[in-house]
Amino acid sequence: MVFKIKSTLVSEDYSKQTMTSGIYYKQVKPDESLSDFVESFWMLGNDSGNDKETVGLPDGRIDLFFIKSDDQSFKIVLLGLGTQYHAEGIIPAESLRFAVSFKLLAVEYVFHETISDIVDKGKILSHDFWDMNLDDLDSFESFCEKASHQIKSRIPKEIDLRKSKLFDFIHNAHGSITVKELSEKVGWSSRQMNRYFNQQFGISLKLFCNILRFRASLEHIVKGKLFPELNFTDQTHFIKEIKKFSGVVPKELFKNNNDRFILLSSLKTE
């Protein structure tokens, strides 16, 4: 099912929904002016009377959540980079969350702070963060508009071109690129790049590349391609890396019993 969202701030104006056991999901992409900083705006809800157990997977992005619970309470949570799967995550019954998934360049140029202290965890932000409130969860379209405006207002005019080039190369290669290759392409030493990654994001550049390669592999696995499509040494290496980040082998990911891997369920709609 496809939902059209007409907006001056969201390009190509599309969102998608998948529903299973009361779980529903929608997504829109940002317009071109935000594409270096934002991967997507999305919405995840559980309108059933039961909590939904899920497994979170690393995806190389940071998520800003705006969450409404069944008691109408409201909280804002920023999640740092994930480096491992998280079993037994819960989507509470009768809950709704809107989110912005950010690319790492946003850490410095939108949030203006580091996230090195929240690797594999998150932190609760103030209730009035970015002037967002419970009423902003009444309309996904309005949420995307307001969040886009807030993000645009925080992006400085000057961006370090080395950093934007670095992330362009990493994303275009889906993480299948070495630190040495990146150093040669960007003109930034391996030591400097790793220092930047560890100080800003709390992980090494190599680990981030491996996470992006894993994330890209999920798009192949969801289509039943259970052999390496990217730069893995061999099938054994591929299986080992997939299991390292997901806890299961590619075949089990493909099965995705009970849609417990929400990220894979969302990829089916794309």
Legacy VTK file of the C-alpha trace (Angstrom):
# vtk DataFile Version 3.0
C-alpha trace
ASCII
DATASET POLYDATA
POINTS 270 float
0.000 0.000 0.000
1.441 3.397 -0.949
0.666 6.678 0.806
1.309 9.971 -1.002
2.513 12.880 1.084
2.488 16.250 -0.686
5.019 18.575 0.846
7.488 21.241 -0.091
9.963 19.708 2.325
9.756 16.012 1.481
10.881 15.057 -2.017
9.296 12.403 -4.235
6.552 12.399 -1.614
6.158 8.761 -0.814
5.661 6.578 2.219
5.072 2.905 2.581
3.258 0.743 5.067
3.535 -2.836 6.153
1.194 -4.296 8.725
1.470 -7.479 10.724
-0.018 -8.395 14.106
-1.060 -4.803 14.689
2.303 -3.325 13.674
2.266 -0.639 11.003
5.092 1.307 9.402
5.367 4.327 7.105
8.375 6.078 5.642
9.243 9.145 3.578
12.557 10.358 2.224
13.848 13.898 2.796
14.182 16.455 0.050
17.523 16.966 -1.662
18.619 19.760 0.654
18.582 17.357 3.616
19.820 14.207 1.885
23.376 14.522 3.258
22.056 14.556 6.807
18.755 12.652 6.905
18.086 9.161 5.606
14.349 9.086 6.254
11.392 10.109 8.360
9.315 7.195 9.568
6.500 6.100 11.782
6.036 2.852 13.706
2.904 1.975 15.616
1.367 -0.916 17.489
-2.408 -0.626 17.622
-2.908 -4.104 19.048
-3.523 -4.868 22.696
-0.269 -6.808 22.973
3.371 -5.837 23.258
5.442 -6.822 20.221
8.854 -8.417 20.773
11.443 -7.408 18.203
15.146 -7.673 17.452
16.995 -4.475 16.613
19.794 -4.611 14.047
22.725 -2.241 13.426
22.092 -0.026 10.403
24.725 2.712 10.491
22.369 5.536 11.391
21.252 7.351 14.517
17.567 7.626 15.332
15.676 10.416 17.021
12.406 9.033 18.431
9.266 10.905 19.436
7.158 8.402 21.370
3.539 8.427 22.529
2.383 5.697 24.908
-1.134 4.460 25.614
-1.313 6.689 28.705
-0.631 9.719 26.444
2.819 10.220 27.922
5.437 11.705 25.597
9.185 11.298 25.437
12.014 12.039 23.026
14.920 9.611 22.762
18.166 9.815 20.798
19.771 6.467 19.968
23.486 6.278 19.242
25.103 3.959 16.748
24.274 0.293 17.165
27.110 -2.195 16.775
25.239 -5.376 17.747
21.785 -6.865 17.648
19.452 -6.195 20.555
17.202 -9.096 21.426
13.898 -8.750 23.259
13.179 -5.186 22.270
9.555 -4.254 22.919
7.080 -2.155 20.954
4.455 -1.537 23.652
0.777 -2.118 22.970
-1.169 0.945 21.808
2.014 2.927 21.239
3.104 5.237 18.444
6.500 6.587 17.556
7.639 9.007 14.889
11.336 9.066 14.094
14.041 10.721 12.067
16.910 8.502 10.938
20.062 10.584 10.547
23.257 9.984 8.644
26.402 10.523 10.674
27.227 13.907 9.143
24.230 15.220 11.107
25.936 14.567 14.429
28.334 17.463 13.972
26.268 19.711 11.722
22.716 19.281 13.053
23.112 18.183 16.671
26.428 20.002 17.179
27.651 17.450 19.710
29.267 14.030 19.872
27.459 10.729 20.388
30.511 8.738 21.460
28.976 8.148 24.896
25.785 6.463 23.643
27.070 3.607 21.472
24.531 0.748 21.663
22.281 2.822 23.906
20.320 6.036 23.965
19.446 9.042 26.069
16.198 10.811 26.880
16.066 14.416 25.719
14.032 17.283 27.156
10.290 17.258 26.415
10.542 20.497 24.455
13.494 19.424 22.304
13.284 21.252 18.954
9.948 22.632 20.139
8.299 19.259 19.447
5.362 18.066 21.551
2.665 15.406 21.775
0.407 17.257 19.327
3.041 16.837 16.620
2.270 13.114 16.573
-1.275 13.704 15.358
-0.167 13.967 11.719
2.807 12.265 10.100
2.811 14.809 7.276
2.927 17.741 9.702
5.629 15.998 11.717
7.814 15.635 8.606
7.266 19.300 7.751
8.139 20.563 11.229
11.117 18.240 11.703
12.483 19.230 8.278
12.207 22.907 9.187
13.950 22.355 12.527
16.784 20.441 10.891
17.297 22.979 8.104
17.494 25.818 10.602
20.429 24.108 12.333
22.641 23.305 9.352
25.519 25.795 9.041
26.510 27.340 5.725
30.031 25.936 5.868
30.569 22.146 5.773
33.992 20.476 5.820
34.230 19.068 2.289
36.563 16.275 3.403
33.878 14.957 5.721
31.067 15.180 3.178
33.286 13.462 0.574
34.227 10.778 3.095
30.611 9.856 3.783
29.718 10.027 0.088
32.393 7.453 -0.734
31.397 5.184 2.172
27.682 5.235 1.336
28.185 4.886 -2.407
30.329 1.797 -1.761
27.775 0.426 0.758
30.656 0.124 3.202
32.658 -2.152 0.883
35.749 0.039 0.876
38.946 -0.015 2.927
40.218 2.711 5.209
43.303 2.991 3.001
41.177 3.562 -0.105
39.162 6.217 1.699
42.328 7.966 2.826
43.584 8.122 -0.751
40.270 9.392 -2.111
39.617 12.008 0.561
43.155 13.181 1.268
42.791 12.579 4.980
45.127 10.211 6.828
43.774 6.953 8.240
44.804 8.084 11.699
42.912 11.379 11.380
39.777 9.670 10.086
39.790 7.110 12.878
40.325 9.815 15.480
37.353 11.707 14.047
35.147 8.600 14.129
36.091 7.593 17.646
35.685 11.104 19.040
32.429 11.900 17.269
30.667 8.528 17.078
32.438 6.200 19.511
33.446 3.548 16.950
36.203 3.031 14.388
35.823 3.862 10.719
36.348 0.214 9.783
33.546 -0.943 12.071
31.212 1.653 10.602
32.011 0.416 7.082
31.329 -3.170 8.163
27.976 -2.118 9.634
26.978 -0.411 6.376
27.997 -3.499 4.407
25.842 -5.605 6.724
22.941 -3.196 6.262
23.278 -3.366 2.478
23.396 -7.170 2.658
20.000 -7.183 4.386
18.469 -5.757 1.214
19.788 -8.798 -0.660
18.817 -11.306 2.035
15.216 -10.078 2.157
15.028 -10.967 -1.555
16.309 -14.494 -0.886
19.888 -13.821 -1.995
21.728 -15.763 0.685
25.182 -15.475 -0.850
27.557 -12.481 -0.658
26.766 -9.700 -3.133
29.355 -7.322 -1.678
33.041 -7.464 -0.798
33.186 -10.512 1.491
36.083 -12.960 1.277
33.828 -15.976 0.748
30.551 -17.562 1.844
31.944 -18.494 5.256
33.040 -14.915 5.895
29.642 -13.655 4.750
27.742 -15.960 7.119
30.076 -15.104 10.007
29.603 -11.353 9.538
25.834 -11.606 9.187
25.594 -13.702 12.341
27.910 -11.310 14.190
25.567 -8.375 13.635
22.201 -10.161 13.679
22.682 -13.184 15.935
21.453 -15.581 13.244
22.595 -16.948 9.873
21.259 -15.450 6.600
18.714 -18.247 6.155
17.073 -17.438 9.504
17.045 -13.741 8.690
15.257 -14.467 5.424
12.583 -16.463 7.263
12.083 -13.573 9.717
9.595 -15.577 11.775
6.813 -13.443 13.262
8.409 -10.382 11.651
10.612 -10.025 14.704
13.298 -8.254 12.654
11.384 -5.024 12.047
14.136 -3.625 9.814
13.773 -6.557 7.414
9.999 -6.238 7.453
10.334 -2.592 6.430
12.711 -3.495 3.584
10.068 -5.760 2.068
7.969 -2.694 1.331
10.681 -0.896 -0.617
LINES 1 271
270 0 1 2 3 4 5 6 7 8 9 10 11 12 13 14 15 16 17 18 19 20 21 22 23 24 25 26 27 28 29 30 31 32 33 34 35 36 37 38 39 40 41 42 43 44 45 46 47 48 49 50 51 52 53 54 55 56 57 58 59 60 61 62 63 64 65 66 67 68 69 70 71 72 73 74 75 76 77 78 79 80 81 82 83 84 85 86 87 88 89 90 91 92 93 94 95 96 97 98 99 100 101 102 103 104 105 106 107 108 109 110 111 112 113 114 115 116 117 118 119 120 121 122 123 124 125 126 127 128 129 130 131 132 133 134 135 136 137 138 139 140 141 142 143 144 145 146 147 148 149 150 151 152 153 154 155 156 157 158 159 160 161 162 163 164 165 166 167 168 169 170 171 172 173 174 175 176 177 178 179 180 181 182 183 184 185 186 187 188 189 190 191 192 193 194 195 196 197 198 199 200 201 202 203 204 205 206 207 208 209 210 211 212 213 214 215 216 217 218 219 220 221 222 223 224 225 226 227 228 229 230 231 232 233 234 235 236 237 238 239 240 241 242 243 244 245 246 247 248 249 250 251 252 253 254 255 256 257 258 259 260 261 262 263 264 265 266 267 268 269
